Amino acid sequence: MNHSQRGYSLIELSIVLAIIAVVIGGAITGVQAILQSNNVNKTISNTNRAIGAITSKLIRDNSYALATTVNLSSRAMGVWEEKTVTNPGLGTAAVTNEFGGAVHVAPMATATYGLATNQAYVYTLTGVPTSACTDLALGLESLGLGLAVNNQLASAVATAPTALSGTVLKSPGVLPTSATVSQACAPSANTGQTTITMLIPRS
């Protein structure tokens, strides 16, 4: 008995491949969005915890002169998770955030908003993707007296900022909105990364 078998045509195979590509592309986009949202939430949580720990450790000091990445990175301080800190307590100490950028802490160098020098510190997050900047900035704004966003590559932040850097979105009497934050996070000359600085005063 002779059975004839018919294969798939080139057009049919092309359609199937196109459908598979669309499904895979959508899945990858969805996973990336979930991972980014997770990183934003972790960064907000870790920053909140770190600021609380810094306040607790330095509460008896007369100023935040010792609020530096080097001093705070020692294991005895317990400000950040050990896995995020390299060379703790040393001059080359570095802290990494959830996006692979750096965390910097430095005393405020110039009197700002009625606060004297060293009566606040600047907490900085570098290497934040532009696409995560708005959610992260809005999630962090309640933690400090001031908040600013600078659209720049992490490599452009050579040393720990000692003042708010970039577009100031929060200051005494001024609160950020989604529109002002979005514009600061992604200006026309977009580098793809942002730096967020917060001014944390003494309690």
C-alpha positions as MATLAB code, in Angstrom:
seq = 'MNHSQRGYSLIELSIVLAIIAVVIGGAITGVQAILQSNNVNKTISNTNRAIGAITSKLIRDNSYALATTVNLSSRAMGVWEEKTVTNPGLGTAAVTNEFGGAVHVAPMATATYGLATNQAYVYTLTGVPTSACTDLALGLESLGLGLAVNNQLASAVATAPTALSGTVLKSPGVLPTSATVSQACAPSANTGQTTITMLIPRS';
ca = [
       0.000    0.000    0.000;
       1.324    3.395   -0.957;
       0.848    6.244    1.572;
       1.754    9.731    0.498;
       3.039   12.036    3.268;
       2.807   15.759    3.041;
       5.350   17.949    4.880;
       4.989   21.490    6.113;
       5.411   24.232    3.587;
       8.012   26.934    3.989;
       5.293   29.485    4.682;
       3.774   27.368    7.451;
       7.181   26.873    9.093;
       7.865   30.597    8.859;
       4.582   31.397   10.595;
       5.316   28.920   13.409;
       8.816   30.356   13.908;
       7.426   33.902   13.959;
       4.886   32.940   16.637;
       7.605   31.269   18.742;
       9.805   34.364   18.430;
       6.974   36.645   19.598;
       6.227   34.394   22.585;
       9.893   34.183   23.611;
      10.375   37.945   23.146;
       7.358   38.684   25.329;
       8.539   36.262   28.009;
      12.015   37.823   28.125;
      10.551   41.330   28.394;
       8.257   40.184   31.192;
      11.103   38.554   33.105;
      13.285   41.664   32.735;
      10.475   43.856   34.081;
       9.997   41.548   37.067;
      13.730   41.479   37.827;
      13.971   45.257   37.623;
      10.953   45.717   39.897;
      12.540   43.284   42.347;
      15.818   45.249   42.274;
      13.964   48.518   42.899;
      12.153   47.054   45.904;
      15.360   45.537   47.299;
      17.234   48.817   46.875;
      14.522   50.763   48.700;
      14.510   48.206   51.517;
      18.322   48.023   51.789;
      18.665   51.826   51.690;
      16.030   52.247   54.385;
      17.833   49.684   56.531;
      21.256   51.275   55.924;
      20.063   54.785   56.799;
      18.496   53.448   59.996;
      21.720   51.657   60.887;
      23.852   54.762   60.223;
      21.588   56.870   62.422;
      21.747   54.261   65.180;
      25.543   53.893   65.060;
      26.316   57.621   64.957;
      23.504   58.935   67.170;
      25.868   59.853   70.019;
      28.308   61.720   67.778;
      28.117   65.511   67.608;
      28.163   65.425   63.823;
      28.203   63.132   60.813;
      31.902   63.751   60.179;
      32.490   59.983   60.400;
      29.656   59.150   58.016;
      31.881   57.851   55.228;
      31.741   54.710   53.141;
      35.078   53.550   54.579;
      34.059   53.952   58.239;
      30.567   52.543   57.780;
      31.657   49.547   55.669;
      33.409   47.765   58.551;
      31.723   44.548   59.635;
      31.333   45.934   63.155;
      29.020   48.639   61.851;
      26.694   46.190   60.074;
      25.251   48.878   57.814;
      25.172   46.787   54.625;
      25.001   43.071   53.865;
      28.499   41.585   53.809;
      28.052   40.249   50.274;
      27.698   43.828   48.968;
      30.914   45.118   50.584;
      34.471   44.657   49.344;
      37.528   45.549   51.445;
      35.399   46.518   54.463;
      36.872   49.248   56.639;
      39.834   49.850   54.330;
      40.631   52.876   52.199;
      39.566   50.914   49.127;
      36.220   49.876   50.645;
      33.371   49.714   48.157;
      29.673   48.952   48.451;
      27.614   47.669   45.517;
      23.890   48.267   45.028;
      21.351   45.900   43.449;
      21.958   47.330   39.966;
      25.717   46.783   40.074;
      26.482   50.450   40.713;
      28.082   51.886   43.835;
      26.782   53.137   47.170;
      28.622   56.173   48.552;
      28.258   57.949   51.877;
      29.953   61.263   52.741;
      29.375   64.104   55.219;
      27.662   67.185   53.822;
      30.480   69.615   53.062;
      28.522   72.879   52.759;
      25.775   74.342   54.929;
      22.464   73.513   53.231;
      18.796   74.121   54.088;
      19.753   75.691   57.409;
      21.931   72.728   58.396;
      25.551   73.340   59.365;
      28.416   71.433   57.756;
      28.536   67.775   58.842;
      25.034   67.945   60.342;
      23.811   65.764   57.489;
      25.324   63.229   55.120;
      24.827   62.450   51.456;
      23.772   58.913   50.528;
      24.433   58.151   46.859;
      23.379   55.346   44.511;
      25.108   55.173   41.123;
      24.487   53.021   38.047;
      20.699   53.054   38.380;
      19.144   52.228   34.974;
      17.070   55.057   33.552;
      14.098   52.707   33.337;
      14.247   52.076   37.112;
      15.028   55.649   38.149;
      11.494   57.036   38.523;
      10.182   54.181   40.675;
      13.328   54.168   42.798;
      13.461   57.947   43.324;
       9.791   58.097   44.318;
      10.308   55.132   46.652;
      13.297   56.778   48.360;
      12.125   60.385   48.664;
      10.587   59.934   52.124;
      13.952   58.862   53.589;
      15.727   62.209   53.360;
      15.386   65.980   53.581;
      16.553   66.361   49.991;
      16.779   64.205   46.864;
      18.361   64.804   43.470;
      18.775   62.847   40.244;
      21.622   63.145   37.765;
      21.473   61.356   34.411;
      25.076   60.137   34.167;
      27.129   56.968   33.886;
      28.319   55.397   37.138;
      31.913   55.881   35.951;
      31.350   59.666   36.028;
      31.029   59.586   39.834;
      34.705   59.442   40.775;
      34.322   60.315   44.474;
      31.501   60.289   46.998;
      29.338   63.400   46.489;
      29.226   65.764   49.475;
      26.112   67.620   48.252;
      22.989   66.888   46.237;
      24.018   66.348   42.624;
      21.940   67.011   39.516;
      18.286   68.055   39.408;
      17.003   68.640   42.952;
      13.558   67.048   43.162;
      12.951   67.290   46.899;
      13.891   70.065   49.305;
      12.177   71.663   52.307;
       8.689   72.606   51.132;
       9.097   70.975   47.719;
       8.029   67.398   46.952;
       8.713   65.460   43.748;
       5.977   64.472   41.329;
       6.030   61.618   38.841;
       6.361   64.166   36.026;
       9.354   66.028   37.490;
      11.092   62.784   38.433;
      10.543   61.211   35.009;
      11.930   64.282   33.273;
      15.028   64.331   35.498;
      15.600   60.590   35.105;
      15.399   60.558   31.316;
      16.314   63.921   29.752;
      16.813   64.293   26.010;
      20.518   63.437   26.361;
      19.967   60.095   28.064;
      23.065   58.138   29.163;
      21.035   55.088   30.187;
      22.141   55.393   33.821;
      21.348   57.738   36.672;
      22.800   58.733   40.028;
      20.465   59.387   42.952;
      21.694   61.468   45.897;
      19.836   61.950   49.172;
      20.516   64.393   51.989;
      20.027   62.732   55.373;
      20.014   65.157   58.345;
      20.734   64.377   61.986;
      17.586   63.396   63.873;
];
